[in-house]
Amino acid sequence: MNMKLNTEKCHLIVSGHRYEEQWVKIGEDKIWEEKSVKLLGVAIDNELKFDSHVKDICLIANRKLSALLRLNSYLSFEKKRILYKAFVESQFKYCSLSWRFHSRFSLN
């Protein structure tokens, strides 16, 4: 039994300097090169810098910290610590190698 490839779910990323877009042909379908894709929640770009991934994580963490700050007067320190570890710290621990390879841009 042969499995059919779903080309709508396929992505092509080519790293390096080039002057034209690349593509591959699978059967009758063409898959064009993309600048970045999201794979298992990690944004991977064609320069392998992970800048958009790190920026997204920081923005999401900022929103969650703001929500936690609004609950500050209603929760004990221990409850805030549990929420912080569950919702903020866990974001930074997932795919932590992306921090090593981003270009250390300013978030401003």
N, C-alpha and C positions, 0 to 999 in steps of 0.2 A: 504494500500500500504506500503510495507516495503522498507526501504532504505538500500542499500548495502554499507558497510564500505570499504573505500579505504585504505587498509593496507599499501600501499606505502607512504601514507601521515601521517601515525601514527608513533609516537615515544614513546619510553619507557625510562624514566630516573629513576634510583633507587638511592636514597641518603643513605649514610651510609657505614660502612665498611663491605666488604664481599670478599670472596676468589674466587668466580666463577661468570661468567656472567649469568645474569638472562634473561628470555624470557617469553613471553606469547603467547598462541596459540589462534587465532581467526579464527574460521572456519578451513580451511586447511592451513592458513598462520601463520608463526611464526614471531613475532616482537621481535628483539633482543635489549637488553639494549644498550644505547649509552652514551658516556661520556658527550657530550654536543649537544644541538640542538638550532636552531634559531627559535624563535617564535615571530611574529610581530616585527621583527627587533631587538630583544633582544636575545643575546646568553646566554643560561642558561646551566650551567654545573651541574654535579651530586653532587658536593659539595656545591652548592648554594652560590658560592663566587663571581660570575659575573666578574672574572678577565679578561677573554677573551673579554667580552663585553666592559669593561672599556678601555682596551688596544686598541681595534678597534676604539672606539670613539675618543680617544686621537690621534691616527694616522690619522684619517680622518680630525679631527679638525686642526691638524698641517699642513696638505696639503692645506686645505682651507685658513688658515692664511698666508701661504707662497704665495698663489695666490693673496690674498688681499694685501700683502706687495709689490708685483710686480706692483700693480695698484696704489700704494700710491701717487705717484706724479701727477696722472691724475684725482684724485677724491677729492672732498671737504670732510671735516671732517664729515658732516652730511650724505653724501652718503656712506662713509666707515662705519659709525655707523649702518646704515640700513642694509648694506651687512653683517656686523658682526653679528647683531642680527638674521638675516634671516638664515645664513648659518652655523654659528659657535655656537652661544649661544643656538639656538634651539636644537642642538644635545645633549647638556648637560642637557637640561630640560626634554627631552623625557625619561621616565622611570627613573626618578631621584632617586628612592629608591635603584637602583642597586649600587649607590655610597656608600650607607650606609653599604652594605654587601660585598664589595670586600675586598681583603686581604691587601690592601694598599702596594702593591709592588712598586719597583722602575721601572720606565719606561726606564731605560738605558739598 
